[in-house]
Amino acid sequence: MTSPIMKYFTYKHLPAHLQEVSRPFGILAEAMDGTLPDGPEKSAGLRKLLEAKDCLVRAALEKPAA
């Protein structure tokens, strides 16, 4: 069964430049969710991966200083 957090790793709804940032996290999350046993460490790892993805997508939204 898929972990509930996996819904936050979708990326196809994003603009192309943000998909480039988000896609690798989604792919990794799917691999980890599919191969690791359920438990608190898997949940914590996926949560931290989501936090990292969110930070880097936000970084991609920032405009470079002129």
QUIRASUL-V658174 format. One record per residue. N is the residue number from 1. RES is the residue in three letters. SS is DSSP state (H for helix, E for strand, L for the rest). PSI is psi in radians with two decimals (999 if undefined). OMEGA is omega in whole degrees, -180 to 180 (NA if undefined). Layout:
N:RES:SS:PSI:OMEGA, N:RES:SS:PSI:OMEGA
This chain:
1:MET:L:2.47:-179, 2:THR:L:2.43:177, 3:SER:L:2.48:-179, 4:PRO:H:-0.52:-178, 5:ILE:H:-0.31:-175, 6:MET:H:-0.43:180, 7:LYS:H:-0.36:-179, 8:TYR:H:-0.04:178, 9:PHE:H:0.10:177, 10:THR:L:2.65:-176, 11:TYR:L:-0.20:-175, 12:LYS:L:-0.30:179, 13:HIS:L:-0.19:-176, 14:LEU:L:2.75:172, 15:PRO:L:2.72:-173, 16:ALA:H:-0.75:-177, 17:HIS:H:-0.46:176, 18:LEU:H:-0.50:174, 19:GLN:H:-0.65:180, 20:GLU:H:-0.60:179, 21:VAL:H:-0.76:-173, 22:SER:H:-0.60:-174, 23:ARG:H:-0.84:-179, 24:PRO:H:-0.58:178, 25:PHE:H:-0.71:178, 26:GLY:H:-0.73:179, 27:ILE:H:-0.80:179, 28:LEU:H:-0.76:180, 29:ALA:H:-0.75:178, 30:GLU:H:-0.74:180, 31:ALA:H:-0.79:-179, 32:MET:H:-0.71:180, 33:ASP:H:-0.62:-178, 34:GLY:H:-0.35:-175, 35:THR:H:-0.43:-177, 36:LEU:L:2.57:178, 37:PRO:L:2.60:177, 38:ASP:L:2.54:178, 39:GLY:L:3.06:-176, 40:PRO:H:-0.60:-180, 41:GLU:H:-0.68:175, 42:LYS:H:-0.77:178, 43:SER:H:-0.78:180, 44:ALA:H:-0.74:180, 45:GLY:H:-0.77:178, 46:LEU:H:-0.65:178, 47:ARG:H:-0.75:179, 48:LYS:H:-0.65:176, 49:LEU:H:-0.70:177, 50:LEU:H:-0.73:178, 51:GLU:H:-0.75:179, 52:ALA:H:-0.77:179, 53:LYS:H:-0.81:-180, 54:ASP:H:-0.76:179, 55:CYS:H:-0.78:-176, 56:LEU:H:-0.56:174, 57:VAL:H:-0.73:177, 58:ARG:H:-0.67:178, 59:ALA:H:-0.64:179, 60:ALA:H:-0.34:179, 61:LEU:H:-0.39:-178, 62:GLU:L:2.44:178, 63:LYS:L:2.40:177, 64:PRO:L:2.57:179, 65:ALA:L:2.42:-179, 66:ALA:L:999:NA
